[in-house]
Amino acid sequence: MQQFVRFELRQQQFLTGHFYTSWESAMFWVLLLLMAWAGVLASCTLLLRAAAMASVPAPAPPDGGAGAARSPDELNLYEAAYLAGGPRRVAELTLLSMQRGRRLLLAHTGWATVVDPVGRDPHERSVLGAFGPDGQAPVAAVRSAAARDEAVRALADRLDAAGLALPAAARSGVAGGVRAVRRAAALVAALAAAALCVPADGATAAVILCWFALPLLLTLGCLAIARFETYPYSAWASPAGQRLLVALDRERAEGDSLTAVALRGARVLADPALRAALA
């Protein structure tokens, strides 16, 4: 009788320990899944909030010259370049404009040489000011100096005041939201890998992967929405500025190489030497 009682006790202890072990292993990957969902929901909320703030139209300037009322023809190439690609695009457009006017030589080796040392506007003067006394400098150094010049900052302030450019706070908020969602996607993948390394009674690897695929799909969908809704044309232009860029692209980009560069960047250049110079 005593042996039978001992046997029953050992059996109950075994079953109880096995139950708790199974429950703990099962709960471990569920906890990892909950952590993944928490990270995804927090990052997606941050991105959507930043995108909503960026999509709010800017208030009309006091002088009544609202950017939404402007026509595409009222945008000069520097303004279009900034709205489409930011300060770097403005510097590239200036370099190419000066090269086309034979005031600057851009070599495929990545060096630029001054031909005419007289700048016709503040952007050209900022480019010329980046050269040394011998009139030669690497294209990358000239482009970086021109992109940081006061002329580009004044251009950005003017477009921001007109409601055509996104304020710096809106750009940084959206960019931070996108980075957060990307980190959340990496976190989901890492937690899914950790969950697969833990034995889980009653749940196969396929089941675990299916559960983790849900938050991963949410992050990818959120990034896709941010790509096509927040940046329908440019990360620098406001909704009003984006509409002007789309109209300008439709009207003038096919017939003017500089307009095409302002809107799409140096990749549209037909000359491989110029593309190599700006690479």
N, C-alpha and C positions, 0 to 999 in steps of 0.2 A: 504493500500500500504506500509506503513512504517513497519507494522507488518510482511508483507511478505518479505521485505528487511532484517529485523532483523533475520528472520528465515533462509533465505538463507546464511547470514553471519555466523550464528551459525553452520549451516550445513557444510559450507566450512572450518570453524575453526576445527570442529570435525574431518572431513575427513583428513585435513592437519596434525593435531596432531596425528591421528591414523597412517597415512602413515609414519611420522617421527619416531614414537615409534616402528612400525614394522621394519622399515629400520635399526634403531639403534640396536634392538634386534637381527636382522639377521646378521648385521655386527659384532656384538660382538663375536659370535661363529666363524665367519670367521676369525676375527683377532686372536682368540685363535689358530685356525688351522694354520694360517701363522706363528705364534710364534713357534708352534710345528715343522713345516717344517724347520724353520730357525735353531732351535737347532739340529734337526736330521742331516741336511746337513752339518752343521759345525763340528759336532762330527764325522760323517762318513768320511768326508774329512781328519780330523786329523788322524783317525785310518788308513785309506788307505795310507796316506803319510808315516806314521811310518812303516807300513808293507812293503811298497816298499823299504824304506831305509834298513830295516832289511834283505830283501831278496837279496840285492846286495852282490855278492861274495866279500870276503875280499881279498885285494891284497896279492900276494905271498910274503912270507918273504924274506929278502935279501939273506939268505943262500940257497934258492931254495927248501927248505923242505916244499912245499905247503901241506896244510892239505888235499886237495882234492886227492892228489896222495897217501895218506896213505891207508893201508889195515886195515880191522877190527881187525886183529890179532895184529896190532901194538898198539892198544889202551889197556892200562892197566885198571884194574877194577876201580881204582880211577878216571881216566879220563872219563871212560864210565859213572860212577856214577854222576860226575859233569855235563856232557853234558845232561844226562837224567833227573836229579833232582836237580842240584845245590849243594850248600855247605851242606845243611841238609842231602841229600842223601849220600854224601861222609862220613859224620860223622856216619850215620847209618851203612853203609857198613863197616867202620872200627870197630865199636862195634861188629857187627856180625862176622867179620873175627876173631877178638880176642876171641870171645866167642867160635867159632868153634875150634880154636886152644887151647882151655882150658887155655887161659891167662887172661880171664875175665869171670865172672859169671853174667848173666843177670837174675834177678828174675822177676816173673810175677807181683810182687808188685810194680815194677817200680824202683827198686834199683839195682845198679851195684857194684860188689866187685872185687877188683884187686887180681889176683892169681899170675901172673908173672909181676913184676914191670919194666921189661926191654922192651922198645919199639924197634921194628925192623925197623921202618921207621918214617919219620917226622909225619905222620898222627897218628900212634900209640902213639908216644911220646906226641902229643898234647892231645890225649884222657887221657893218664896217668897223664898229668899235671893238668887235671881238677879235680882230686880226692884230697880229704883232706888227712891229715896225717894218718887217720885210714884206708885208702884204700876203703872207701865206699862213695857213692854219688848217688843222684837221676839220673836216666838215662837222663831225660830231661835237667838237668843242664849240664851234661857231653856232651851231644849232642850239645847243644847251644854253649858251650865253644869251642868244637872242630870245629864247623862250622865257627867260627869267627877267627880261628887260622891263623897264617902266612903261614902255610903249604897249606891251602886251597887257600889263596890269591895267592901264588906262582903258584899253579896248574892252577888257573883261568887265570893268566897272560900268562902262557905258552900255554894254549889252545887258548887264544885270539890271541897271536902272530902267532900261526899256522893256524889261520883262521877257527878253528873248533868251537869256542864258540862265541856267540853274545857279542859284546861290551856292557858295562853297559848302555851307552847312547841309544843304540838300544832297549835293554830290557825295559828301563824305558819309552821310547817313545811309544812302543807298548802297554805296560801296561796302560799308561796314556790314550791312545786312546781307549782302551777297557773300561776303567772306564768312559770316556766321553760318549761313546755310551750307556752304561748302564744307566747313568744319563739321557741321552736324552730319552730313552725308558720310564723311570719313569716320566719324564716331560710330554711326550705325554699322558700317562695314566691320570696324574693329570689334564691336560688341557681338556682332553675329559670329565672327570667328572665335571669340572667347566662349560663346554659348555652345558652339560645336565641339569645343575641346572638353566640355563637361558632360559626363554621361547623364542622360535624362531618361528615366524609365517611362515608357508609354508615349514618348515623342521621338520620332525619327528625325534624321538630319533634314529631310525634305520638309517636314512640318515646321521645324525651327526656321529654316530659310524662308519659307513662305510668310511666316509671321514677321520676320525682319524685313522682308521685301516691301511690306506696306509703308513703314516710315521712310524707307529709301526712295520709293516711288513718289512720296509726297515731297521730299526735298528736291528731286529731279524735276518734278512738275512745277514747283515754286521757282526754281532757277529758270526754267523755260518761260514761265510767265514774266519773270523779271527781264529776261532777254528781249522778249517781243513786245512787252507793254511798257516797261520802264525805259528801255533803250530802243524805241522803234526806229530811231535814226541815229542818235548820238547821245552819249552820256553827258554832254556839256550843254545841250540846248534844252530850253523849257518846251512845253507843248506848243506854245506859239512859235518859238524858234524852229522847232522840228517841222511844223507845217510850212514855214518859209523855205526851209532847206529842201523839202520834198518838191515844192513847186519850182524852186530854182534848178534842181536836178532835172526835172521834167522839161524845163524850157531851154536851158543853156548848156548843160553839161556835155552833151554830145558834140556841140560845135566848137567848144573852147577847151583847150587842154589844161589851161590854168584853172578854169572853173572845175573841171573834173578832178584835178589834184586837190583843190580846196575842199571838195565834197568827199572824195574817196581816198585821198592819200597818194603817196608816191608809187604805189603798186600799179596804178593805171598808166604810168609812163611807158611809151613804146620804145624808148631808147634804153637798151640794157646798161649802157655806160652810166647814164644818170641814175638809174635804179641802184647800181652798184655804188655810186658816189654817196647816195643817201642811206644805204643799208647800214 
